[in-house]
Amino acid sequence: MNSFPQLPGEPADSFEQLLLHRDFGPSRQFSQTADVVGCSESTLRRRAEEWNWIERLEAYDSDVLQKVSEARTTEDLA
């Protein structure tokens, strides 16, 4: 799987929040993450826009689903 790097200039707290948000999976909601990290949903949305969370998470989710699909195909062939 591709690494999930912190972007140059991205604050550590923002990146940590992104990782927590990422780990909720494809059905993630900003309200879930806000509850866990203790900040407002609007703060997370601003950070998401500033640091391209949506695009980064779409690429991550796609990569994860591809790996799962490949693993299932390998299992089926075995």
N, CA, C and O of each residue as an XYZ file, in Angstrom:
312
protein
N       0.849     -1.181      0.000
C       0.000      0.000      0.000
C       0.886      1.232      0.000
O       1.952      1.249      0.615
N       0.439      2.243     -0.685
C       1.184      3.488     -0.681
C       1.234      4.043      0.738
O       0.300      3.869      1.521
N       2.324      4.705      1.052
C       2.403      5.339      2.359
C       1.402      6.485      2.408
O       0.880      6.926      1.385
N       1.160      6.937      3.586
C       0.211      8.035      3.779
C       0.978      9.163      4.444
O       0.871      9.365      5.654
N       1.758      9.902      3.651
C       2.692     10.872      4.226
C       2.024     12.177      4.681
O       0.966     12.581      4.198
N       2.692     12.789      5.612
C       2.322     14.141      6.029
C       2.832     15.082      4.943
O       3.957     14.937      4.466
N       2.001     16.046      4.557
C       2.402     16.977      3.524
C       3.374     18.009      4.085
O       3.318     18.332      5.271
N       4.259     18.524      3.245
C       5.169     19.577      3.702
C       4.362     20.762      4.235
O       3.452     21.260      3.571
N       4.707     21.194      5.427
C       4.028     22.328      6.039
C       2.756     21.973      6.797
O       2.199     22.818      7.498
N       2.294     20.740      6.665
C       1.069     20.322      7.356
C       1.361     20.188      8.850
O       2.258     19.439      9.238
N       0.619     20.898      9.684
C       0.865     20.815     11.127
C       0.643     19.402     11.657
O      -0.227     18.678     11.173
N       1.428     19.021     12.644
C       1.348     17.673     13.212
C      -0.042     17.379     13.760
O      -0.543     16.267     13.588
N      -0.676     18.344     14.414
C      -2.003     18.076     14.980
C      -3.038     17.861     13.884
O      -3.940     17.038     14.037
N      -2.919     18.580     12.797
C      -3.829     18.397     11.668
C      -3.633     17.013     11.049
O      -4.603     16.329     10.723
N      -2.381     16.609     10.891
C      -2.095     15.298     10.316
C      -2.601     14.184     11.223
O      -3.154     13.195     10.742
N      -2.417     14.336     12.525
C      -2.911     13.343     13.478
C      -4.437     13.218     13.377
O      -4.977     12.112     13.419
N      -5.116     14.341     13.244
C      -6.570     14.316     13.093
C      -6.971     13.641     11.788
O      -7.958     12.907     11.742
N      -6.214     13.885     10.737
C      -6.474     13.221      9.464
C      -6.342     11.707      9.612
O      -7.185     10.962      9.113
N      -5.306     11.252     10.285
C      -5.114      9.814     10.468
C      -6.263      9.193     11.252
O      -6.720      8.100     10.919
N      -6.729      9.875     12.282
C      -7.872      9.378     13.045
C      -9.115      9.339     12.166
O      -9.885      8.380     12.206
N      -9.303     10.382     11.379
C     -10.449     10.449     10.468
C     -10.363      9.320      9.440
O     -11.361      8.663      9.145
N      -9.184      9.106      8.908
C      -8.951      8.041      7.930
C      -9.369      6.681      8.479
O      -9.981      5.874      7.779
N      -9.031      6.443      9.737
C      -9.250      5.130     10.333
C     -10.722      4.800     10.585
O     -11.041      3.664     10.936
N     -11.614      5.757     10.417
C     -13.044      5.461     10.506
C     -13.543      4.740      9.257
O     -14.668      4.241      9.245
N     -12.733      4.677      8.218
C     -13.108      3.949      7.006
C     -13.912      4.805      6.046
O     -14.182      5.974      6.322
N     -14.293      4.221      4.917
C     -14.954      4.971      3.852
C     -16.262      5.664      4.257
O     -16.675      6.622      3.605
N     -16.911      5.196      5.314
C     -18.162      5.842      5.737
C     -17.917      6.911      6.804
O     -18.848      7.343      7.485
N     -16.670      7.329      6.943
C     -16.281      8.304      7.968
C     -17.108      9.586      7.890
O     -17.533     10.013      6.817
N     -17.318     10.175      9.042
C     -18.039     11.447      9.138
C     -17.206     12.410      9.990
O     -16.560     12.000     10.953
N     -17.230     13.678      9.627
C     -16.485     14.661     10.409
C     -16.987     14.725     11.848
O     -16.208     14.993     12.763
N     -18.273     14.484     12.056
C     -18.817     14.527     13.418
C     -18.184     13.443     14.293
O     -17.929     13.682     15.474
N     -17.927     12.259     13.735
C     -17.268     11.182     14.492
C     -15.883     11.625     14.946
O     -15.520     11.496     16.115
N     -15.132     12.144     14.006
C     -13.763     12.546     14.288
C     -13.735     13.705     15.273
O     -12.891     13.739     16.169
N     -14.647     14.651     15.114
C     -14.709     15.795     16.027
C     -14.941     15.326     17.459
O     -14.333     15.854     18.390
N     -15.811     14.342     17.641
C     -16.063     13.809     18.978
C     -14.799     13.204     19.585
O     -14.526     13.389     20.771
N     -14.033     12.484     18.773
C     -12.833     11.802     19.267
C     -11.722     12.798     19.580
O     -11.073     12.698     20.622
N     -11.499     13.754     18.685
C     -10.359     14.665     18.865
C     -10.697     15.877     19.725
O      -9.799     16.599     20.159
N     -11.976     16.102     19.973
C     -12.364     17.192     20.857
C     -12.280     18.570     20.235
O     -11.958     19.543     20.916
N     -12.565     18.659     18.959
C     -12.632     19.967     18.319
C     -13.933     20.046     17.529
O     -14.674     19.067     17.438
N     -14.199     21.193     16.971
C     -15.454     21.363     16.244
C     -15.379     20.733     14.855
O     -14.309     20.593     14.263
N     -16.532     20.370     14.373
C     -16.641     19.831     13.022
C     -16.181     20.871     12.001
O     -15.553     20.528     11.000
N     -16.494     22.137     12.257
C     -16.100     23.189     11.311
C     -14.575     23.328     11.239
O     -14.029     23.608     10.172
N     -13.892     23.133     12.363
C     -12.427     23.172     12.349
C     -11.880     22.051     11.479
O     -10.966     22.268     10.683
N     -12.437     20.855     11.628
C     -11.984     19.732     10.805
C     -12.268     19.975      9.333
O     -11.445     19.648      8.478
N     -13.415     20.539      9.036
C     -13.753     20.818      7.635
C     -12.782     21.840      7.028
O     -12.383     21.708      5.871
N     -12.410     22.838      7.798
C     -11.430     23.829      7.314
C     -10.082     23.155      7.051
O      -9.442     23.397      6.027
N      -9.666     22.316      7.983
C      -8.397     21.607      7.793
C      -8.470     20.659      6.603
O      -7.513     20.535      5.838
N      -9.589     20.004      6.457
C      -9.774     19.088      5.329
C      -9.634     19.823      4.005
O      -9.014     19.324      3.066
N     -10.210     20.996      3.943
C     -10.123     21.780      2.708
C      -8.698     22.273      2.482
O      -8.179     22.197      1.368
N      -8.077     22.771      3.526
C      -6.729     23.325      3.396
C      -5.692     22.263      3.014
O      -4.758     22.544      2.263
N      -5.859     21.046      3.533
C      -4.854     20.004      3.344
C      -5.335     18.855      2.460
O      -4.756     17.769      2.479
N      -6.386     19.092      1.694
C      -6.858     18.122      0.686
C      -7.175     16.743      1.261
O      -6.823     15.721      0.672
N      -7.831     16.722      2.394
C      -8.150     15.445      3.020
C      -9.006     14.577      2.116
O      -8.761     13.376      1.996
N      -9.994     15.161      1.486
C     -10.939     14.362      0.691
C     -10.202     13.604     -0.408
O     -10.390     12.398     -0.565
N      -9.375     14.296     -1.159
C      -8.644     13.657     -2.248
C      -7.672     12.611     -1.720
O      -7.546     11.530     -2.295
N      -6.992     12.927     -0.638
C      -6.027     11.998     -0.055
C      -6.735     10.746      0.463
O      -6.239      9.632      0.295
N      -7.882     10.935      1.085
C      -8.620      9.797      1.627
C      -9.251      8.954      0.521
O      -9.328      7.732      0.643
N      -9.700      9.592     -0.547
C     -10.237      8.825     -1.677
C      -9.153      7.934     -2.270
O      -9.407      6.773     -2.591
N      -7.954      8.471     -2.416
C      -6.842      7.679     -2.944
C      -6.492      6.545     -1.985
O      -6.228      5.423     -2.417
N      -6.489      6.833     -0.695
C      -6.199      5.808      0.311
C      -7.242      4.700      0.267
O      -6.898      3.519      0.219
N      -8.523      5.083      0.284
C      -9.609      4.095      0.261
C      -9.536      3.227     -0.991
O      -9.727      2.012     -0.922
N      -9.264      3.837     -2.110
C      -9.152      3.102     -3.363
C      -8.020      2.090     -3.287
O      -8.165      0.949     -3.727
N      -6.899      2.508     -2.731
C      -5.749      1.620     -2.604
C      -6.071      0.449     -1.675
O      -5.719     -0.692     -1.976
N      -6.729      0.718     -0.564
C      -7.098     -0.339      0.380
C      -8.048     -1.333     -0.293
O      -7.859     -2.544     -0.183
N      -9.055     -0.826     -0.979
C     -10.010     -1.712     -1.646
C      -9.342     -2.549     -2.724
O      -9.690     -3.716     -2.904
N      -8.394     -1.974     -3.436
C      -7.649     -2.715     -4.453
C      -6.864     -3.853     -3.811
O      -6.856     -4.971     -4.327
N      -6.206     -3.573     -2.690
C      -5.427     -4.607     -2.000
C      -6.335     -5.723     -1.499
O      -5.974     -6.897     -1.585
N      -7.501     -5.377     -0.980
C      -8.456     -6.382     -0.506
C      -8.916     -7.246     -1.676
O      -8.996     -8.469     -1.557
N      -9.215     -6.616     -2.789
C      -9.653     -7.346     -3.973
C      -8.567     -8.295     -4.465
O      -8.854     -9.441     -4.813
N      -7.337     -7.829     -4.496
C      -6.222     -8.669     -4.926
C      -6.033     -9.850     -3.977
O      -5.765    -10.967     -4.419
N      -6.171     -9.606     -2.687
C      -6.018    -10.676     -1.700
C      -7.106    -11.727     -1.876
O      -6.836    -12.924     -1.775
N      -8.334    -11.289     -2.137
C      -9.426    -12.236     -2.342
C      -9.196    -13.066     -3.603
O      -9.457    -14.269     -3.613
N      -8.717    -12.434     -4.649
C      -8.457    -13.152     -5.897
C      -7.363    -14.195     -5.671
O      -7.475    -15.325     -6.144
N      -6.324    -13.824     -4.960
C      -5.239    -14.759     -4.664
C      -5.749    -15.928     -3.841
O      -5.389    -17.078     -4.091
N      -6.601    -15.627     -2.843
C      -7.198    -16.688     -2.017
C      -8.057    -17.628     -2.865
O      -7.992    -18.848     -2.711
N      -8.852    -17.058     -3.749
C      -9.737    -17.860     -4.604
C      -8.943    -18.764     -5.531
O      -9.374    -19.878     -5.828
N      -7.793    -18.299     -5.990
C      -6.984    -19.088     -6.906
C      -6.219    -20.206     -6.190
O      -5.814    -21.186     -6.815
N      -6.028    -20.056     -4.902
C      -5.222    -21.032     -4.142
C      -5.964    -22.304     -3.844
O      -5.413    -23.208     -3.216
